[in-house]
Amino acid sequence: MKRKILAGLISLSLLALAVTGCGGKSSEKAGDNGELNLFVWTEYLPDSVVSKFEKETGIKVNVSTYSSNEDMLAKVKSETAGAYDVLNPSDYMVAQLIAQDMLKPLDFDQLPNFSHIGESYKNPSYDPGNVYSVPYMGGAGAIAVNTDKVDIEITSYADLFNPALEGKLVVLDDFRAVIGMTAKAIGYDLNETDPARLAEVSDKLMELKKNVVLYDSDSPKSALISGDCDAGMIWSAEVAMAMEEVPSIEVIYPEEGPYLFLDNWVVTKESPNYDNAMKWINFVMDPDNMAMILEEFPYLCANTDAIAKMGDSYSGNLAKNPPADAIASGSYVQNLDSDVLDIYSEMWTKLKE
């Protein structure tokens, strides 16, 4: 998504990063073989994997995290050139970064482990030929329901607007995901652009307001595990982790077709540690290392050989490994013109007032 977002939202996001330390890099000195600065999604990369890479390579890794693609883009632009080496953007954001000339082409001579990536994930529309990106993990905006607490049948995004769910929902803190879900709920496209239809989407979105207790993209499973929320639209892997803690929680893929995402590894154009970045990307594409990541964060995986190592506990779990029919019926976010994004931003601000 080239996305224009309200300045206030960006400012608040960057302030949160500064306060929590999520946006800052480690001040520790570089390792024997230099350093590497990663900027990745929260709860998406195990410390054990980073430590293994450091031990094997002698490269000191500094990890910073973000909660949305827009926060990441704003932070990268606000930093000194070369502050980050490797980013972890979603599909549409890869296209945005390419369009803004912010990425450096990958050297596939240094990436032999690209052979472990499934053919269906290669040559994506947002980066034809994988010139700038390699896929990492992804998933869907799935519905989570605690069946011990919710007594209405839920099969679709539209069901989340039911007044019976007032004060019971957690949803992603992502305006394209939530507005896209709302558009799908009334039969429109996830990436709807028609102003008249968006006016209908805006009206429908206000029906969701009373139902939502929490907007959370960092760890939405926590509200379900604690019992603060009984249902929601969250990352599919977060549903999987919630299910492990609370057996009465179930995953549902909406009959309208789910919101889909695929996150990637890219290297910034001004990266001062390019060769180390290549070592990192090749390292995480190793099936053994990718399997370590899936053990802790069980998202949809582009690495078919890593999936083979996981066995049925991963492959047979519908939350960890979304079924083919759900993927086939789903939709990815597309970049929209700035005038349309202004409408989306206005809707989002009104919802969260």
C-alpha positions in Angstrom: 0.0 0.0 0.0 1.7 4.2 -1.5 -0.3 5.1 1.5 -1.0 8.5 2.9 -2.0 8.4 6.6 -3.0 11.1 9.0 0.0 12.9 10.5 -1.4 12.4 14.0 -1.5 8.7 13.6 2.1 8.6 12.5 3.2 10.9 15.3 1.5 8.8 17.9 3.1 5.7 16.5 6.6 7.1 16.5 6.1 8.5 20.0 5.2 5.0 21.2 8.3 3.6 19.5 10.4 6.1 21.2 8.9 5.6 24.6 9.0 1.8 24.6 12.4 1.5 22.9 10.9 -0.6 20.1 12.2 1.8 17.5 15.7 2.2 18.7 18.8 0.1 17.8 21.1 -1.4 20.3 24.1 0.7 21.3 26.3 -2.4 21.8 29.4 -2.6 19.7 29.6 -4.6 16.5 30.7 -8.2 16.5 33.9 -9.5 15.1 32.4 -9.5 11.6 30.4 -6.3 11.9 26.8 -5.7 12.6 23.3 -5.9 11.1 20.3 -3.7 11.8 16.9 -5.4 11.5 13.6 -3.6 11.5 10.8 -6.3 11.8 7.3 -6.9 13.0 6.6 -7.4 16.7 6.3 -11.0 17.8 7.7 -12.4 14.5 11.3 -13.3 15.1 12.5 -15.5 18.0 15.5 -14.3 20.1 16.9 -17.8 19.8 17.2 -17.5 16.0 19.0 -14.2 16.3 21.4 -15.6 18.8 22.1 -18.6 16.6 22.9 -16.3 13.7 25.2 -14.2 15.9 27.0 -17.2 17.2 27.5 -18.8 13.7 28.6 -15.6 11.9 30.2 -13.3 14.5 27.8 -10.5 13.4 26.1 -8.4 16.0 22.4 -8.1 15.3 20.4 -5.1 16.5 16.6 -5.7 16.3 14.0 -3.0 16.3 10.3 -3.7 15.9 7.1 -2.0 14.5 3.4 -2.6 14.5 2.3 -1.6 11.1 3.8 -1.1 7.6 3.0 2.6 7.8 4.8 3.1 11.1 7.8 1.3 9.5 7.8 3.5 6.5 7.6 6.6 8.5 10.3 5.6 10.9 12.7 4.6 8.0 12.1 8.0 6.4 12.7 9.9 9.6 16.0 8.1 10.4 19.4 8.9 9.0 20.1 7.1 5.7 21.4 3.6 6.4 20.0 3.3 9.9 18.5 0.0 9.0 19.8 -2.8 6.8 16.9 -5.2 6.5 13.2 -4.5 6.6 10.2 -6.9 6.9 7.4 -5.3 4.8 4.2 -6.8 3.7 3.4 -7.4 0.0 1.9 -4.0 -0.9 4.6 -2.2 1.1 7.3 -3.9 -0.9 5.8 -2.3 -4.0 5.7 1.1 -2.3 9.3 0.9 -1.2 10.3 -0.1 -4.7 8.4 2.8 -6.2 10.1 5.2 -3.8 13.5 3.9 -4.7 14.2 2.8 -1.1 15.5 -0.7 -1.8 18.6 -2.4 -3.1 18.4 -5.4 -5.5 19.3 -8.7 -3.9 22.4 -10.7 -4.8 21.0 -14.2 -5.4 24.5 -15.6 -5.8 24.6 -15.1 -2.0 21.1 -16.7 -1.5 21.3 -20.4 -2.4 18.6 -21.1 0.2 16.1 -19.4 -2.0 15.7 -22.9 -3.5 13.6 -23.8 -0.4 10.9 -21.2 -1.2 7.8 -22.7 -2.8 7.2 -21.9 -6.4 3.8 -20.4 -5.8 5.5 -17.7 -3.6 8.1 -16.7 -6.2 7.7 -14.0 -8.8 5.0 -12.0 -7.0 3.0 -9.2 -8.6 4.4 -6.7 -6.2 8.0 -7.6 -7.1 8.2 -9.4 -10.4 11.3 -11.7 -10.5 12.0 -11.2 -6.7 14.5 -8.5 -7.6 14.1 -6.8 -4.2 12.4 -9.3 -1.9 12.1 -12.9 -0.7 9.0 -14.1 1.1 9.1 -14.9 4.8 5.8 -15.6 6.5 2.2 -14.5 6.1 -1.4 -15.5 6.9 -4.9 -14.2 7.1 -7.1 -11.9 9.0 -9.0 -14.8 10.6 -11.9 -14.8 13.0 -11.3 -16.1 16.5 -14.2 -17.2 18.6 -14.3 -18.4 22.2 -17.2 -20.9 21.8 -17.7 -21.1 25.6 -18.6 -17.4 25.7 -20.2 -16.7 22.3 -23.6 -18.2 21.7 -24.3 -16.9 18.2 -23.1 -18.7 15.0 -20.2 -16.9 13.4 -19.2 -17.8 9.8 -18.4 -14.5 8.3 -16.9 -11.0 8.8 -20.5 -9.7 8.6 -21.3 -11.7 11.8 -18.8 -9.6 13.8 -21.2 -6.6 13.4 -23.9 -8.4 15.3 -25.1 -6.3 18.3 -24.9 -9.5 20.4 -21.1 -9.0 20.3 -21.2 -5.5 21.8 -18.1 -5.0 24.0 -16.6 -8.3 23.1 -14.2 -7.9 20.1 -10.5 -7.4 19.5 -9.6 -6.4 16.0 -6.4 -5.5 14.3 -5.1 -2.0 14.7 -4.8 -1.8 10.9 -7.1 0.5 9.0 -6.8 -1.3 5.7 -7.6 -4.7 7.3 -10.6 -3.4 9.3 -12.0 -1.2 6.6 -11.4 -4.0 4.0 -13.1 -6.5 6.3 -16.1 -4.1 6.5 -16.2 -3.7 2.7 -16.2 -7.5 2.3 -19.0 -7.8 4.9 -21.4 -5.8 2.6 -20.2 -7.5 -0.6 -17.6 -5.0 -1.8 -13.9 -5.4 -2.6 -11.2 -5.4 0.1 -9.6 -2.6 -1.9 -12.8 -0.7 -2.7 -12.3 2.7 -4.4 -15.7 3.9 -5.4 -16.7 6.9 -3.3 -20.3 6.0 -3.2 -19.6 2.5 -2.0 -17.1 3.8 0.5 -19.8 6.0 2.0 -21.8 2.8 2.6 -18.7 1.1 4.1 -18.3 4.1 6.4 -21.8 3.7 7.7 -21.3 0.0 8.2 -18.0 0.6 10.0 -19.8 2.7 12.7 -21.9 -0.5 13.5 -18.6 -2.1 14.6 -17.7 0.7 17.0 -19.7 -0.6 20.0 -18.5 -4.1 19.5 -14.8 -3.3 19.6 -13.0 -3.3 23.0 -9.5 -3.3 21.7 -7.5 -2.5 18.5 -4.3 -4.5 18.7 -1.9 -5.7 16.0 1.0 -6.5 18.4 -0.5 -9.3 20.5 -4.2 -9.5 19.9 -4.3 -13.1 21.3 -3.6 -11.7 24.8 -7.1 -10.2 25.1 -8.7 -13.5 24.1 -6.5 -15.6 26.4 -7.2 -13.3 29.4 -10.9 -13.3 28.7 -11.1 -9.5 28.1 -12.5 -10.3 24.6 -14.5 -13.2 23.4 -14.0 -12.9 19.6 -12.3 -10.9 17.0 -10.5 -10.5 13.7 -6.8 -11.1 14.2 -3.7 -12.6 12.6 -4.3 -16.3 11.9 -1.2 -17.4 13.8 -2.3 -15.4 16.8 -5.5 -17.4 16.8 -3.3 -20.6 16.8 -1.4 -19.4 19.8 -4.6 -18.4 21.6 -6.1 -21.9 20.9 -3.1 -23.5 22.6 -3.9 -21.6 25.8 -7.7 -21.7 25.6 -9.1 -24.8 24.0 -12.5 -23.3 23.5 -11.2 -20.8 21.1 -11.7 -21.7 17.4 -10.5 -20.3 14.1 -12.9 -19.4 11.4 -12.1 -18.2 7.9 -14.9 -15.9 6.7 -17.1 -17.0 4.0 -16.5 -13.7 2.2 -12.9 -14.7 1.8 -10.2 -13.4 4.2 -7.8 -10.5 4.2 -4.4 -12.0 3.3 -0.8 -10.8 3.8 2.7 -12.0 2.9 5.7 -10.5 4.6 9.1 -10.3 3.0 12.8 -9.6 3.6 14.2 -6.6 1.8 17.4 -4.6 2.0 17.4 -0.8 2.2 19.1 1.1 -0.6 21.5 2.8 1.8 22.4 -0.4 3.8 25.9 -0.1 5.2 26.0 -3.8 5.9 24.8 -5.3 2.6 26.8 -8.6 2.7 25.7 -9.2 6.3 22.1 -8.6 5.1 22.6 -11.3 2.5 23.9 -13.6 5.1 20.9 -13.0 7.3 18.3 -13.6 4.6 20.0 -16.8 3.5 20.2 -17.9 7.1 16.5 -17.5 7.7 15.7 -19.4 4.5 17.5 -22.4 5.8 14.8 -25.0 6.6 16.1 -25.8 10.0 16.2 -22.2 11.0 12.8 -21.5 9.5 11.4 -24.4 11.5 12.8 -22.8 14.7 10.9 -19.7 13.8 7.6 -21.6 13.1 7.8 -23.4 16.4 7.5 -20.0 18.2 5.5 -18.0 15.6 3.4 -20.4 13.6 2.4 -18.3 10.6 1.8 -19.3 7.0 5.2 -20.2 5.6 6.7 -19.7 2.1 9.5 -22.2 2.8 8.1 -25.6 1.7 11.1 -27.5 3.1 10.7 -26.0 6.5 7.0 -27.0 6.5 8.0 -30.6 5.8 10.1 -30.5 8.9 7.2 -29.3 11.1 4.9 -32.4 10.6 1.2 -32.6 11.2 1.2 -30.4 14.3 1.8 -27.5 11.9 0.5 -28.7 8.6 -2.7 -30.1 10.1 -3.5 -27.0 12.1 -5.9 -24.7 10.3 -4.9 -21.6 12.2 -1.2 -22.2 11.7 -1.5 -23.3 8.1 -4.6 -21.8 6.5 -6.4 -24.1 4.1 -6.0 -23.8 0.4 -9.7 -22.8 -0.1 -9.4 -20.0 2.3 -6.3 -18.7 0.6 -7.9 -19.0 -2.8 -11.0 -17.0 -1.7 -8.9 -14.3 0.0 -7.7 -10.9 -1.0 -4.4 -9.0 -0.6 -4.2 -5.3 0.0 -3.4 -3.2 -3.0 -1.9 0.3 -3.2 -4.5 3.0 -3.6 -4.5 6.5 -4.9 -4.0 9.3 -2.3 -7.5 10.7 -2.6 -9.0 7.3 -1.8 -6.6 6.8 1.1 -7.8 10.1 2.5 -11.3 8.7 2.6 -9.9 5.6 4.4 -8.0 7.7 6.9 -11.1 9.8 7.6 -13.2 6.6 8.2 -10.5 5.2 10.5 -10.2 8.4 12.6 -14.0 8.5 13.0 -14.2 4.9 14.1 -11.5 5.4 16.8 -12.8 8.7 18.1 
